[in-house]
Each structure stands twice: as structure tokens, then as C-alpha cells.
Amino acid sequence: MPNEIPDRGIGPVEPLWCARDVSTFLNVSQATLSRWRREKAGPPFLQVGGVSRYNPVTVRAWVREQENAHG
């Protein structure tokens, strides 16, 4: 897969997503993501150099959890 980073002993890892990537994936605005971060209500994120980033695997897992909880 061309977007994967080479294995460094932890297995292949996808590049982290920015808020724009996540907002596109979830079909919500970046403002909604920002509010969710403040309210600790959306998908888990991490700060990298003061910028919010999202692990794509974690975002997908969060979506599945939402489906199970509310579906």
C-alpha cells in the first residue's frame, strides 16, 4: 500500500490524518471537530507539535463504536 510508512518493528502504520481528512471522512465540518475536541466528544486525537492529528485506525474504530452504541 503506497500510503504506509515502512515497518519499524511495530508493523505498518498509516500516516496520521489532519482535521480536514477526518472532517471529510466523517462528513462533518472542521468546526464540529474542533467543538468535539473541546467537549471531548469526538474521535480520539493527539497533539503533534501543537497540531491535532488523528490515527485513521482509531477514527475507524470510533465510528464502529458509535454504530454499536447508537445503531
C-alpha atoms as one frame of an Amber mdcrd trajectory, in Angstrom:
protein
   0.000   0.000   0.000   1.679   3.267  -1.075   0.482   5.391   1.902   2.010
   3.144   4.532   5.204   4.001   6.351   7.828   1.208   6.369   7.745  -1.264
   9.265   9.910  -0.077  12.166   9.255  -3.030  14.444   5.631  -2.087  15.191
   4.127  -3.126  11.888   2.973  -0.888   9.051   1.457   2.398  10.171  -0.799
   4.730   8.197   0.105   8.426   8.202  -1.850  10.463  10.728  -4.867  12.401
   9.490  -5.355  16.133   9.898  -8.721  17.663  10.829  -9.556  18.163   7.144
  -9.054  14.449   6.453 -11.259  13.461   9.389 -13.956  16.003   8.574 -14.088
  14.641   5.020 -14.187  11.029   6.244 -16.963  11.762   8.781 -18.759  14.308
   6.574 -18.751  16.946   9.323 -17.247  20.421   9.373 -13.840  21.184  10.828
 -15.659  23.469  13.287 -17.621  20.448  14.514 -14.381  18.528  15.024 -12.944
  21.476  16.946 -16.031  21.576  19.196 -15.837  17.815  19.736 -12.185  18.172
  20.779 -13.113  20.865  23.319 -16.030  18.772  24.618 -14.037  15.501  24.451
 -16.918  14.061  22.447 -15.472  13.002  19.104 -12.851  10.568  17.921  -9.622
  10.412  19.948  -6.842  12.697  18.762  -3.306  13.572  19.717  -1.286  16.762
  19.679   1.802  16.753  17.465   3.710  19.999  17.752   0.566  21.775  18.933
  -1.491  20.495  15.999  -4.329  17.985  16.376  -3.783  14.756  14.479  -5.867
  11.596  14.245  -4.861   7.966  13.865  -7.011   6.622  10.991  -7.328   3.212
  12.669  -8.623   4.873  15.849 -11.085   7.052  13.932 -12.500   3.996  12.153
 -12.773   2.160  15.496 -14.580   5.167  16.984 -17.093   5.061  14.110 -17.717
   1.342  14.766 -18.235   2.078  18.482 -20.762   4.781  17.577 -22.611   2.328
  15.339 -22.732  -0.260  18.117 -23.819   2.251  20.753 -26.389   4.098  18.666
 -27.155   1.765  15.772
